[in-house]
Amino acid sequence: MSPSNTITYSDIKPIQSIISEKLGEINRAGIMVSARKAIAYGTQLHLEGQGENGLINIFHSKKKGLSFVDCSKNGTSAKTIAILQGKDIDEMNDSRFNIHEREKTLNVWIGTDESGKGDFFGPLVAAGFLMRRDMEKELRGLGVADSKTLSSNQIKNIAAILKKKYSRHISIVAPSNVKYNELYESFKNLNRFLAWGHARIIENLVRKWNIAIDGVVSDQFGSEEYIRNALSSMKDLNLIQRPYGESNIAVAAASIIARDAFEYKIAQLQKKYGMKIPFGAGPEVVNAAKRFAGKYGKESLVNIAKIHFKTFQQV
């Protein structure tokens, strides 16, 4: 660790700069950089995603600048490279980013997403949004898009409109940190935990509306069977789970609702404990966790953090 408390991912300054700049966004996408290795003319990053691990190489030369190699060819590595390149995932031509053909036939569907899974502090918030095709133009006019592309103020403002105008279209599952840690202990697997949250949202909205639902679209975090198995009485729903699900307008709306709720809960924790609570799981987070533990005791982190994170062992 350098004197500035910033992890050194590479001795090559342009590579170090791009990783440091984009690390928060990568973490918010639910991806952790678990290890790094110096390679000729570059750096290799080992990534921990939700349900799959990734591996990418980043190279730099004076002639070509930065270049990226996807070694694992999966959603975790592809999403990380997309973030590092600053690309608009909705405009990418790669089939992993395109609207699935099955989604074009949906007239009434539910989109689900979550926020906080890559953050040590704060709970996990999952949200769902029930969508009709005739709402799409209006939602896009409101600025609904993947929450990772929006500022906190934009998220707050758009979420407020959605909650006011479309309150019946929204379902949220947001256990407290204490409850989160209890549930994680029982599930022993983050994908099963995520599936439980998504399934509760889907069931809540289906029962609330009591109308025919053409399908459910979710950002991919593991096998489709995780959610399907968690749907106790609705296993036959048309479920579409894919990488970059936020390009679907219903999933994008859910991502905004989830992120807004997560950031609100972080603000509540900051007020309650009188300290700044950073996002992610990097060095700044470790330092904040140590300050919290020094004041309230390490065991009290169960009230404010996800204690199964490796970060907990660093405190």
C-alpha positions as CSV (number, residue, x, y, z in Angstrom):
1,M,0.0,0.0,0.0
2,S,1.4,3.4,-1.0
3,P,1.7,6.3,1.5
4,S,-1.6,7.7,0.1
5,N,-3.4,4.6,1.3
6,T,-4.2,3.8,-2.3
7,I,-3.6,0.2,-3.4
8,T,-0.9,-0.1,-6.1
9,Y,-2.4,-2.2,-8.9
10,S,0.4,-1.5,-11.3
11,D,3.8,0.3,-11.4
12,I,2.7,1.6,-14.9
13,K,1.1,4.9,-14.1
14,P,-1.7,4.9,-16.9
15,I,-2.8,1.5,-15.7
16,Q,-2.8,2.5,-12.1
17,S,-4.7,5.6,-12.9
18,I,-7.5,4.0,-14.9
19,I,-8.0,1.3,-12.2
20,S,-8.1,3.8,-9.4
21,E,-10.5,6.0,-11.3
22,K,-12.9,3.2,-12.1
23,L,-12.6,1.0,-9.0
24,G,-15.6,2.5,-7.3
25,E,-17.8,1.8,-10.3
26,I,-16.5,-1.7,-10.6
27,N,-17.2,-2.4,-6.9
28,R,-20.8,-1.0,-7.3
29,A,-21.3,-3.5,-10.1
30,G,-20.7,-6.2,-7.6
31,I,-17.1,-7.0,-8.7
32,M,-14.1,-7.1,-6.4
33,V,-10.5,-7.0,-7.5
34,S,-9.2,-9.9,-5.4
35,A,-5.6,-10.0,-6.6
36,R,-3.2,-8.5,-9.1
37,K,-0.1,-9.7,-10.8
38,A,2.5,-7.8,-12.7
39,I,3.0,-9.1,-16.3
40,A,5.1,-7.9,-19.2
41,Y,4.0,-4.4,-20.2
42,G,0.9,-4.7,-17.9
43,T,-1.1,-6.0,-15.0
44,Q,-3.3,-9.0,-14.6
45,L,-6.4,-8.6,-12.4
46,H,-8.2,-11.4,-10.7
47,L,-11.9,-10.5,-10.2
48,E,-14.6,-11.8,-7.8
49,G,-18.0,-11.5,-9.3
50,Q,-21.4,-12.8,-8.1
51,G,-21.4,-16.5,-8.9
52,E,-18.3,-16.4,-11.2
53,N,-14.7,-15.1,-11.1
54,G,-13.0,-13.3,-13.9
55,L,-9.5,-12.6,-15.2
56,I,-8.3,-9.7,-17.3
57,N,-5.0,-8.4,-18.6
58,I,-4.4,-4.7,-19.0
59,F,-1.5,-3.6,-21.2
60,H,0.0,-0.2,-21.9
61,S,2.4,1.0,-24.7
62,K,3.3,4.5,-25.8
63,K,2.1,3.8,-29.3
64,K,-1.2,2.1,-28.6
65,G,-2.0,3.3,-25.1
66,L,-4.2,1.0,-22.9
67,S,-5.5,-2.3,-24.2
68,F,-7.6,-5.0,-22.4
69,V,-7.7,-8.7,-22.8
70,D,-10.6,-10.8,-21.5
71,C,-9.0,-14.0,-20.3
72,S,-12.1,-15.6,-18.7
73,K,-14.7,-14.7,-21.4
74,N,-17.6,-14.3,-18.9
75,G,-19.9,-11.6,-17.6
76,T,-17.6,-10.6,-14.7
77,S,-14.6,-9.9,-17.0
78,A,-16.6,-8.4,-19.8
79,K,-18.4,-6.0,-17.4
80,T,-15.1,-4.9,-15.8
81,I,-13.5,-4.2,-19.2
82,A,-16.6,-2.3,-20.3
83,I,-16.4,-0.1,-17.2
84,L,-12.6,0.5,-17.6
85,Q,-13.2,1.5,-21.2
86,G,-16.0,3.9,-20.2
87,K,-18.4,2.4,-22.7
88,D,-22.1,2.8,-22.8
89,I,-23.3,-0.7,-22.5
90,D,-26.6,0.1,-24.1
91,E,-24.8,1.0,-27.3
92,M,-22.4,-1.9,-27.5
93,N,-22.8,-4.3,-30.4
94,D,-21.7,-7.4,-28.4
95,S,-24.6,-9.8,-28.0
96,R,-24.0,-9.8,-24.3
97,F,-25.3,-6.2,-24.3
98,N,-28.2,-6.5,-26.8
99,I,-31.8,-6.7,-25.8
100,H,-32.7,-10.4,-25.7
101,E,-35.1,-11.4,-28.5
102,R,-37.4,-12.9,-25.8
103,E,-37.8,-9.4,-24.2
104,K,-39.2,-7.9,-27.4
105,T,-42.4,-9.9,-26.9
106,L,-43.0,-8.7,-23.4
107,N,-46.0,-6.3,-22.8
108,V,-46.3,-6.6,-19.0
109,W,-43.2,-7.7,-17.2
110,I,-41.1,-7.2,-14.0
111,G,-37.5,-6.0,-13.8
112,T,-35.4,-6.8,-10.8
113,D,-32.0,-5.5,-9.6
114,E,-30.1,-5.0,-6.4
115,S,-27.6,-2.5,-4.8
116,G,-25.1,-2.8,-2.1
117,K,-23.8,-6.3,-2.8
118,G,-20.3,-5.0,-3.5
119,D,-20.3,-2.6,-0.5
120,F,-18.9,-3.7,2.9
121,F,-21.0,-1.1,4.7
122,G,-24.8,-1.0,4.5
123,P,-27.4,-3.6,3.7
124,L,-28.3,-5.4,0.5
125,V,-31.3,-3.8,-1.2
126,A,-33.2,-5.6,-3.9
127,A,-36.0,-3.9,-5.9
128,G,-38.5,-4.7,-8.6
129,F,-40.5,-2.6,-11.0
130,L,-43.6,-3.8,-12.9
131,M,-43.6,-2.4,-16.4
132,R,-46.1,-2.0,-19.2
133,R,-44.8,-1.5,-22.7
134,D,-46.9,1.8,-23.1
135,M,-44.9,3.2,-20.1
136,E,-41.5,2.9,-21.8
137,K,-41.4,6.3,-23.6
138,E,-42.4,8.2,-20.4
139,L,-39.8,6.4,-18.3
140,R,-37.0,7.1,-20.8
141,G,-38.2,10.7,-20.8
142,L,-37.7,10.8,-17.0
143,G,-34.1,9.7,-17.5
144,V,-34.5,6.2,-16.4
145,A,-31.3,4.3,-17.2
146,D,-28.8,2.0,-15.5
147,S,-28.2,3.6,-12.1
148,K,-24.4,3.1,-12.5
149,T,-24.5,5.7,-15.2
150,L,-26.3,8.3,-13.0
151,S,-25.2,10.7,-10.3
152,S,-26.5,10.4,-6.7
153,N,-28.7,13.5,-7.3
154,Q,-30.1,12.1,-10.5
155,I,-30.9,8.8,-8.8
156,K,-32.6,10.6,-5.9
157,N,-34.7,12.8,-8.2
158,I,-35.8,10.0,-10.6
159,A,-36.5,7.6,-7.7
160,A,-38.7,10.3,-6.1
161,I,-40.8,10.6,-9.3
162,L,-41.1,6.8,-9.7
163,K,-42.1,6.3,-6.1
164,K,-44.7,9.1,-6.4
165,K,-46.2,8.2,-9.7
166,Y,-45.7,4.4,-9.8
167,S,-45.8,3.4,-6.2
168,R,-47.8,0.3,-6.9
169,H,-45.3,-0.8,-9.5
170,I,-42.5,-1.0,-7.0
171,S,-41.4,-3.7,-4.5
172,I,-38.4,-3.5,-2.2
173,V,-36.6,-6.0,0.0
174,A,-34.1,-4.4,2.3
175,P,-33.2,-6.3,5.5
176,S,-31.2,-4.5,8.1
177,N,-27.5,-5.3,8.4
178,V,-28.2,-7.5,11.4
179,K,-30.9,-9.4,9.5
180,Y,-28.7,-9.6,6.4
181,N,-25.9,-11.2,8.4
182,E,-28.3,-13.7,10.0
183,L,-29.7,-14.6,6.6
184,Y,-26.3,-14.9,5.0
185,E,-25.3,-17.3,7.7
186,S,-28.3,-19.5,6.9
187,F,-27.9,-19.3,3.1
188,K,-24.0,-19.6,3.2
189,N,-24.1,-18.5,-0.4
190,L,-24.6,-15.0,-1.8
191,N,-26.3,-16.2,-5.0
192,R,-28.9,-18.0,-3.0
193,F,-29.4,-14.9,-0.8
194,L,-29.8,-12.7,-3.9
195,A,-32.2,-15.2,-5.4
196,W,-34.3,-15.2,-2.2
197,G,-34.5,-11.4,-2.4
198,H,-35.4,-11.3,-6.1
199,A,-38.0,-14.1,-5.7
200,R,-39.7,-12.2,-2.8
201,I,-40.0,-9.1,-5.0
202,I,-41.4,-11.0,-7.9
203,E,-44.0,-12.8,-5.8
204,N,-45.0,-9.5,-4.0
205,L,-45.6,-7.7,-7.3
206,V,-47.4,-10.7,-9.0
207,R,-49.8,-11.0,-6.0
208,K,-50.3,-7.2,-5.7
209,W,-51.4,-6.9,-9.3
210,N,-53.0,-10.2,-9.8
211,I,-52.7,-9.9,-13.6
212,A,-51.0,-12.0,-16.3
213,I,-47.3,-11.3,-16.3
214,D,-45.4,-12.0,-19.6
215,G,-42.1,-12.4,-17.9
216,V,-39.4,-11.3,-15.5
217,V,-36.0,-9.8,-16.5
218,S,-33.1,-9.7,-14.1
219,D,-29.5,-8.8,-14.3
220,Q,-27.5,-12.1,-14.2
221,F,-25.7,-12.9,-11.0
222,G,-25.5,-16.7,-11.3
223,S,-27.5,-19.6,-12.8
224,E,-31.1,-18.9,-13.6
225,E,-32.0,-21.8,-11.4
226,Y,-31.2,-19.8,-8.3
227,I,-34.1,-17.5,-8.7
228,R,-36.4,-20.2,-10.2
229,N,-35.8,-22.5,-7.2
230,A,-36.5,-19.6,-4.8
231,L,-39.9,-18.9,-6.4
232,S,-41.9,-21.2,-4.1
233,S,-45.2,-21.0,-6.1
234,M,-44.3,-19.4,-9.4
235,K,-41.5,-21.6,-10.8
236,D,-43.1,-21.5,-14.3
237,L,-42.8,-17.8,-14.8
238,N,-41.0,-16.7,-18.0
239,L,-37.6,-15.8,-16.4
240,I,-35.0,-14.0,-18.5
241,Q,-31.7,-13.5,-16.6
242,R,-28.8,-12.1,-18.6
243,P,-25.6,-9.9,-18.2
244,Y,-26.2,-6.2,-18.5
245,G,-29.9,-6.6,-17.7
246,E,-30.0,-2.9,-16.8
247,S,-30.4,-2.1,-20.5
248,N,-34.0,-3.3,-20.0
249,I,-36.0,-0.3,-18.9
250,A,-37.8,-2.2,-16.1
251,V,-34.5,-3.4,-14.7
252,A,-33.1,0.1,-15.0
253,A,-36.0,1.5,-13.0
254,A,-35.4,-1.2,-10.4
255,S,-31.7,-0.4,-10.3
256,I,-32.6,3.3,-9.5
257,I,-35.0,2.4,-6.8
258,A,-32.6,-0.1,-5.2
259,R,-29.6,2.4,-5.4
260,D,-31.7,5.2,-4.0
261,A,-32.8,3.0,-1.0
262,F,-29.3,1.8,-0.4
263,E,-27.8,5.3,-0.4
264,Y,-30.6,6.5,1.9
265,K,-29.8,3.7,4.4
266,I,-26.1,4.6,4.2
267,A,-27.1,8.2,5.1
268,Q,-29.1,7.0,8.0
269,L,-26.1,5.0,9.3
270,Q,-23.8,8.0,8.9
271,K,-26.2,10.1,11.0
272,K,-26.7,7.4,13.7
273,Y,-23.0,6.7,14.2
274,G,-21.6,10.2,13.4
275,M,-19.1,9.1,10.8
276,K,-18.5,9.1,7.1
277,I,-19.3,5.7,5.6
278,P,-17.6,5.1,2.2
279,F,-18.9,2.8,-0.5
280,G,-17.1,-0.2,-1.9
281,A,-14.6,-2.4,-0.1
282,G,-11.3,-0.7,-0.7
283,P,-8.6,0.8,1.6
284,E,-10.8,3.8,2.6
285,V,-13.5,1.3,3.7
286,V,-11.0,-0.7,5.8
287,N,-9.8,2.5,7.5
288,A,-13.4,3.5,8.3
289,A,-14.2,0.1,9.6
290,K,-11.2,0.3,11.9
291,R,-12.3,3.7,13.2
292,F,-15.8,2.3,13.8
293,A,-14.4,-0.8,15.6
294,G,-12.1,1.4,17.7
295,K,-15.1,3.4,18.9
296,Y,-17.9,0.7,19.1
297,G,-16.0,-2.6,19.1
298,K,-15.4,-4.9,16.2
299,E,-18.3,-7.1,17.1
300,S,-20.6,-4.1,16.5
301,L,-19.8,-4.1,12.8
302,V,-22.6,-6.6,12.5
303,N,-25.0,-3.6,12.9
304,I,-23.5,-1.7,10.0
305,A,-21.6,-4.0,7.7
306,K,-21.6,-7.3,5.9
307,I,-19.3,-9.4,8.1
308,H,-18.7,-12.2,5.6
309,F,-16.7,-9.8,3.4
310,K,-12.9,-10.3,3.5
311,T,-12.8,-6.7,4.7
312,F,-14.0,-7.8,8.1
313,Q,-10.8,-9.9,8.6
314,Q,-8.7,-6.8,7.8
315,V,-10.2,-4.8,10.7
